[in-house]
Amino acid sequence: MQVKEIIIVEGVHDSQKLKTYVDCDTLETGGTKLTKERLALIALLQKKRGVIIFTDPDVPGERIRSWINEAVPGCKNAFIEKRKARTKRKVGVEHACGADIIESLRHVITYQEKQSETLRWEVFMRMGFSGSKDSKHRREILGNALFVGACNAKTLWKRLNMLGISDAEFMQLCKQYFS
């Protein structure tokens, strides 16, 4: 697989792993030590070639993803399930297999600067994705199935809106995955 955009990862081991399976250029953030200079470089790369943010499926990785998306509009985002990117002790892109990495890169989404609400919060709540005893499990199943990652209720709702999923489409997805 060849990727024209620059893939933003956390560390050198992530870059090495990606380059084993994907013909790509990468840029490391250095983990949560993301500097203003590095953000400026990411913004320049976004304008020139585009970028794909592919951080680890953990809290620091989501924090880095959020910082970049806030600072650099229009970034593409690739997500990998935590269970597909872990060892017994660690979680990270560097621990994923090649097939899972490629699958994640085939399902990128782009954060929009101005978000339209295609899925109403009330519908999302009514279907048990927040405030129910199995809400977290439901969010994890749907988030992973749609390649947007397992996340909290507000973040999943925002990502579903980014995908332009309507109330009707959401109801169909709920039938498909939870009936």
N, C-alpha and C positions, 0 to 999 in steps of 0.2 A: 504494500500500500504506500502511495506517495501522498504527502500532505504539503501544500504550498504555503500555508500559514506557519508562523512560528509557534511552537507549542511551549507554553509557559508551565514549568514544573517547579517543584520545591528544591530539589537537590540534584547533584551530579549522578547519583545512582539511578534516579528516575530517568534522566537523560540517556544514560547508557542502556537502560532496559528498553526505552522507546526505540532507540536507534538500532536495536537488535531486530526489531520486527517491522519498523516503519521507516521509510525514506523521508526524513524530516530534519528540520533545524529546531533546536530547543534553546530556551533561556531559563536559567535557574534563578529563583527568587532569593535563595539562601535561607529558606524557611521563613519564619516570621520576622526576620531581620530585613524586611522589605523597605528599602530606602526611597527617598524622593527622587534620587537620580535614577534608580532602577525603574520606578513608575514612569518617569519621563521617557526612558528608553522604550518601555513597553508601549507608551502612547505613540512614539515615533514608528515603531514596528507595526502597530495597528494601522496607521495611516499608509505605510508603504506596502505591507504584505498581508496584513491581518494577523490576528493571534487567536489561539485556542488555549483557554485556561484549563489545565488538567492537573489539579492539585489532589492531594491525598483525601480519602473519604473519612476525615476525622475533624475534630473541632479546629485545630490550627489550620488545616487545609481549607476549611470553609471560611475561616477568618481572612486568609490570604485572598481567596476567590472574591470575597465581598469587597475588600480594599481595592483590588484591581478593577472590578466592575464599576465601583463608584468613581474611581479616578479616570478610567479609560472607557468611554462609551463604545458600544457596538462589539464588544468582545464575544467570541464564540466560547461555549463552555462544554467540556466533556466531563462526564461523571462515570465512576466505576463503583460497583457495589462493594461495601466494606468486606463482605465475606469472600469476595473474589480478589481482594488485595491485601491479604493478611497472612502472617505466619502465626505461630503460637503466641509470640510476644509483641509483634509489630504490625502496624497497618501502613500501607503505602503503595503508590503506583508501582514502585520498584519490585513489589512482591507478586504482582499480577502475572498471569500467563499471557502469551502473545495473542491468542484468540480473543481474550477478554479485552485487552488493550485496543485491538483493532475494532472490535464491536463497539466499544465506547466512543471511539473516534468517528465511527459511522453515524452516530446519533447525537451530534452536537446541537446545542440550542444557542440562540443569541438573545442576550438581555436587551430589551428595548429601553431607550431613554424615557419615552412617554408611554406608559403602560395603559392598555385598554382593558377594561374588565369584561371578559367574555364569559367567565364563570362567576356567578354571584356567590358571595361569602355564605349567604343563608343556605344555598343548595349544598355547598361544601360541608357546612356544619350539620345539616339535616341528615346527610349520608354517613355521619359518624366519624369524621376525620379529625375532630377536635372535641374534647370533653367526654368521650366514652372510654370505657376500660380497655377497649382494643384499638383505640385511635392510632396509637403509635405503630402497631402492627399493620393496620390498614394503610397508613402513609408509607411505610416501608415497602409493602408489596407493590402499591401503585407507583411510587417514585422509582423503584428499581425497574419495574416493567416498562416504564416510559423513558428510562435512561436520564432521569433528572435528579437521581440520588435520593437517599432516605434523609428526611429533614423534618423540622417542626412544622406545625400546621400552617402558620402564616407563610413560611418560605415555600412549602409545597403549593399552596393556593396561588402564590405569585408566579411560580414556575409553570403551573397549568395555564394561567392566563398568558404567559409568554408564548406558550405553544398555541394559543388561540382556541383552547378547548371550551366549547360552549356548555351550557347547562345540560342540553340533550346528550351531547357526546360524553359528558362526565357521567350521566346516569347510565349510559350504555357501558362505559368502562366499569362502573360499579357492578352492573349485572354480570359482566364478563368475568370479573375477578373475585366477586364476593357472593355469588348466588349458589 
